[in-house]
Amino acid sequence: MKIDESAETNVRQPQGSLADERAETILASEPRNLFSLAILNVIQRASWVFKTESVIIPRFLDVIAGSGAMRGWLPILNRAGQSLPPLFLADKLRQTPLKRKPLVITATAMGVSMLSLAALWLALGESTRPWLPYAFLGIYVSFFVANGFNQLIQGTLSGKLIRAHRRGRLLAIAGLVGAAVSSTLAWFLMQKWLQDGLTFPAGGYVMIFGFAGCGFLIAGLMSFALKEPPDDPSASPVRNPKHALKDAWQVFRSDRSFRRAAVVAMLFISVQFLFPHFQAFSRHRWGSHDESFHLMIWVIAQNLSVGGLSWMSGTIADRYGNRLAIRIQVFLCSLTPILTLALTHEDLFDDGRRWFWIAFVFLGLVPVTMKTFINYTLELTTPENHPRYVSTMSVCFAVPFVLSPAVGWLIDQIGFEPIFAAIAGSIFIGFLLTFRMSEPRGLSACDVVEVEL
């Protein structure tokens, strides 16, 4: 059934004239804030394309290290960096009156991390070092610590400033415009830089990481365009890490709707185990001839996919709810490893490399689906619990990644095919479990869960 677009915002409106004035300010500023958050996302997307997790980052690691076991550390560092610090900082964010201030700080930290990597690469010149892969991984995890908190703040601001039935519009605008901008930049800049970056010394990576770093710094400046009324600081104390983990478990244990969504999220996110290995699978199957061109095409395909699928998913989510959007997204993600296996099977495709970009089109669903899960999570509780619910969902995304190094090691031992098939099965089970998820927009206001923590 079509969702009524006149549905009220789930922004909590405490009693009193000050509360009414605050709610009116949020509603009046919604177009401006939606536009500002969309532009911030566009700039971040254009920067992110130059450090794509499925192409650029693992290819760079192959240049300086070159093993499946080493690539296997990328997903766990990525997800742990994004998930655990936000959990510990969720209470601190809840007590911060203006959320846009830490948004500037975290975006700056993301930019500095990328610029530090570019500076390190430039300083080394033509000399490699045995410690370089470990230094890279340290900078890599630092970036994702900042990014995880940045995403927590963006999710919280979205819940505070944008009504539930307009968040899909934010996702659609940011994804569509961001894909067009990032793909254009990749076409005109990336191939030349990659040609200079596939062997050591690889000077092109100075430009790639430097461009990304500057973009993240610029994105942070968009935070000043947000019109955000201050929140009253929470009276509850900031919890230590032990209490934060206990609270996350309490959310998972006591909220059945959240728990069912979290299980689906943990099965779906296993697709990211494979992110570092797609480009290596291609090189294993077809060699490295014209690799810079193919890498660029794969990046563009993935980013255009993010744009188109963001618009489609956002439209479905606004009109019919996030649950249906998640169901479709998880099903399509389950096809990605199967499609990859088909394209690399010589009996099925004589020249599968020519069509390998199609696999990256499906990979574009992954960041879109993660944002949809966050939007779904926002609808499960009241605004004061948004930071805690979003950070708990981030932890659920992280839990499966303890297996990621083992996945990389197994690829070295038994090959790509069995691992890709097993991951496809895991995601498909997640799709089946979406039929047990609840629809938050079918609940009355009194049914929205407010967990006592």
N, C-alpha and C positions, 0 to 999 in steps of 0.2 A: 504494500500500500504506500502511496506517495506521502512523503513526510510533509506536513504542513509548514510552509516556509514562514509562517507568522509565529512559529514556536518561540516561546520566550527564551531569553538568554538564561544560562545556568549560573550567571554571575550572582553571587549571594548578595542580597540587598537587606542589610540589617535595618532595623527600625530607626526612625528619626529623620529630621530634615537634612542633616549632614550626609546620611546614607543615601537619601533620595537624590541629593545634589550630586553625589559621587556617581551614582548609577546613570544619571542624566548626562554627566560629563563623558562617561565611557561610551554611551550610545552615540552621542553627538560626535565624538572623535573617532568612531569606528572606521569610517572610510579612510581617514588620514592614516590611522594606525595599520589598517590592512594593507594600504599601499606601501607604507614604510617597511613593514615586515616583509612584504613581497620583494621589494628592491634589495633589502638586506640579503634575502635568500638567493636572489639572482646573482649578486656579486659573489657570494660565497660559492655558488655553483660554478660560476666562471673560473674561480680560483681552484676549486676542487678538481676540475677536469685535468689540471696539470699535476695532480698527484693521485690519479684514479687507482683505487685499491686492487682492481682486477687486472690492470695493465701496467701503469707507469711504476708504481712502487715495487711490485715483485720483479719487474724487469731490471730495475736499478739494483735490487738486492742480488739478482743473478749476476750482474756485472761485477759486484764486489765480493760475492760469496759463492753462489751457484749450487745450491742443493735443495732438494725437496724438504729436508728436515729443517733447514734454516727458514725457508719460505713458510713452513708450518707454524712458526712463531708469530707471523704477522697477524693472523686473525685473533689470537688470544691476547696479544698486546693491544691491538686495536680495541677489542671489546672490553677488556678489563679496564683500560684507561678511560673508556667512555662511561662505564657503568658503576664502578665502585666509588670513585671520588664524588660523583653527584649524590650517591646515597648518603654519604657522610656529610654533605653540604646542604642537603635539602632543608633541614631545620634552619640553618643559617639564612638560606634564601627566603624562607617563609617569614623570618623576622626582619628582612630588609624592606623598608618602606617603598623604595624605588628599585624595581628589578632591572631597569635599563642600565644602571651604573655598573653592576657586575658583568652585564652583557658586553660593554665596551672593554672591560679588563680581559675577559676571556678571549674575545676576538683578537685583541692585541697580542695575547700570548700565543695564539695560533699562528699569527703572522711572524712573530719573532722566532718561533720554532722552525718554520720553513726557511726564513732568511739565515738562520744559524747553520742549517744544513747546506745551503748554497755557499755560505762563507767558508765552511769547512772543506767543501769540495774544491773551491777555488784555491784555498791555501795549500792543499796537497799537490796541486799541479799534476805532474806526471808520475808522482811517487805514491804507490799504494802502501798500506800498513795492515798488519794482521789484526789490529784492534778496530779497524774501520767498520766492519759489520756490526760490532757491538755498540760502537758510538752511534751509528745510524739507528739501531733499534732503541737506544736510549732517547734520542731526539724524537723518534717516531712515537714512543709511548707518551712522552711529554706533550706532544701535539694533541694526542687523543684524550689526555686528561683535561686539557683546556677545552677541547671540542665537546666532550661529554657534559661538562658544566654549561657550556654555551647552549647546547641543545636542551638541557633542563630549563634554562632561563627562557629560551624561546618558547618552549612548550607551556611554561607557566604564564608568560606574557600573552600567549595566544588564548589560554583559558581565561585570563583576566580581562583582556581588551576586545576579544572577538567572540561573537555569539556562536553557539555550537553549529547552527546550520549555515554559517558562513566560513567556517574553518576549511571546508573542502574547497571553497573558492580561493582562499589563500594558497592552498596546496596547488591548485590548478594554475593560477597565474604565475606563481614562483617557478613551478616546474616547466611550464611551456616557454616562458620568456627566458628563463635560465638556460634551458636546453638550446634554444636558438643562439643565444649569445656565446655560450661556452663552445658549441660546435663550430661556430664561425671562427672563433679564436684558435681552436685546435687546427682547423683546416689551414689557416694562413701562417701559423707559428710553429705548431708542434712537430711536423714532419722534419723540418730542417734541424730543429733542436735535437730530435731523436736520432737523426743521422750522425750527429756529433756525439751521441751519448750511448751507443750500443757496445762500444769497446772501451777499454781503459787505455789512455786517459779519455775521459768523457766530458768534455767541456760544456756540452749542451745542457747537462743537468744543472749547471749554475743558473742558466736562464730559466729553465723549467721551474725549479724550486724558488728562485728569486721572484719570478712573476707571481707564483702562488702566494708567497709571503706578503707581497705588496697588496694583493687583492684582499686578503683577510684583514689587513690593517684598514683598508678603505671601507670594508663592510662594517667594521666596528663603528665607524663614524655615523652610519645610518641610525644608530641607537639614539642619537641626539634629536632625531626627527620625530620620535614617538612622543605622544601626549599621554602621560600616565599619571593618574591621581595617586598620591601616596597611600599605602596601606597602613593600618594600625598594627604596630609590632605585636606579634603573638606573645601571650603571657607565659607560655610554656618554655622551659629552659632548652638550650641547645644540647642535643644528645651526643654522647661520645660514640666512637665507631661500634662498640659492642651493642649499645642501645639502638643504633641505627639499623644494624643487622637484625636485631630482635624485632624492631618495628616493621621492617620489610617482611619478615616471616609472619608477623601478625596480620598484615594486609593480605598476604597470600593465603593464609590459613582461614581467616574469618570471612573473606569476601568471595563467595562461590563464583560470581560472575567474573571477577578479576582472575581467579585461579584458572578457570576454563580458558580464558583468553591467553593467560600466561603460558599454559601448556602448549597451545597452538603456536604461540610466538617462539617457544624454545625449539619446537620441531621445525618450524619454518626457517629459523635463522641458521640451521645447519648448512644451508646453501652457501653461507659465507666461508665455510671451511674450504670451499673449492676456489674462492676468489683468486688466491695467488697462483693457482695451478693451471688456469685456462691457457694463458699465454705459453706456459712451459709445455703443456699438452700439445699445443699447435706446433711448437718448435720440435718436439720429440717426433711428431708425425710427419712434418713437411720440411724441416730444416729452417734456416734463417734467411733464405733468399728474399729480398725486398721486405725485410721484417719491419723497418721503420714505417713504410707505407701502410702495411697491414695493422700495425699497432695504432696508428693514427685513425684508420677507418674504424677499428673496434671501439676506440674511445668516442668517436663521433656517433657511432650507432648506439652505444649505450646511453649517451647524453641526450640524443634526440628521443630515444625511447623514454627516458625519465620525463621529458617534457610532455610527450603525447599521452603517456600512461598517467601522469599526474593530473592532467585535465580530465581524462576519462574517469579515473578513480575518484577525483574530487567531486565530479558531477554526480556519480553514483552515490557517493557518501552523503552529499547534501540532500539528494532527493529520496534516497531509500535507506540511508543509514550506513554507518561504517562497517557493520557486521557483514553485509552483502559484499561490500568492496573488498574486505579482507578475504572472504571466501573465494572470490574470483582470483584475487592476486595470488593466494597461496597455491591454488590449483595450477595456475600458469607457471609459477616458480618451480613446481614439481616437474614440469616438462623440460626445464633447462638442462639438467644433466643428461637426460635421455636424448635430447636433440644434439648435444655435444658428442655423445657416443655415436649417434647415427652419422653425423658429419665427418667424423674421423675414421669411420669404418670404410675401408677401400672397396668392399663388395657392394656397398650401397651408393657411395658417391666417388666418382673417379677424381673429381677435383673439389673435395670438400672444403679446402682452404678458401676457395672463391666465395663460399657461402657461410663461412665460419662467423661472419659478423652477425648472423641471425641469432646466434647464441647470446651475444652481448646485448641484443635488443631485449631478450627476456631478462638478462641480468639487471637491466634498468628498472625492473619491478622492485628490486630489493630495497633501495632507499625509500621508494614511494610507499611500499607496504609497511616499513618501519614507522613512517610518519602517520600512516593510517592507524596503526596500533596505538600510537600515542594519543591521537584524537579520540579513538574509542575509549582509552583509559580515562581521559578527561571527563567523559560523560558518565563514568561510573561512580563519581563521588562529588562532594561539594568543593568549591574553589580553595578553601583553606587547606584542603588535603591534596591539592594538585601536585605540589612539589614532591610529596612523599609517594604518591601513586606513580607519578612519572619516573621517579628514581627507582622505585621497586620494579617497574616494568623493564627499566634499563638493566637492572641486575639479572632479571629473568633472561633477557637477551644474552647476558654474559655467561650464564651457568654452563651451557654446552661447550664453551670454548676451551675448557680444560682438556678436551679431546683433540684440539687442533694440532699440537705438535705431533701427536701419534698419527694423525691423518697424513701429515707431510712425510713422516717416516715410513708409513705403510705404502705410500705412493712410490717411494724409492725402492721398497722391497718387492711389492707384488704388481706394481703398475697402476695406471690411471683408471682403467675400465672398471674393476670391482668396486673401487671407492666411489666413483661417480654413480654407479648403479645403486649402491647402498644409500647414498645421500638422497637420491630421487625417491626411494621408498620411504625414508624418514619424513620428507616434506609431504608426500601424499597422505600419510597417516595424519599429519596436521590438518590437511584439507578436510578429511573425513570428520575430524573433531570440531571443525567450525560449525557443524550442524547442531552442536550442543551449546554453543555460545548464546548468551542472552542478547536481546535488543534493548539497549538503554533507553531509547526514545519511546519505547512502549511502556516504560515505567512512569508512575506518577511521581511527583516531587518528593513525597514522603518515602518512596521506595528507594531513592538514591542512597547508597550506602555511605555512612559516615562512621569510619572505624574509630573506636576509642583507643587511643595510644598513650 
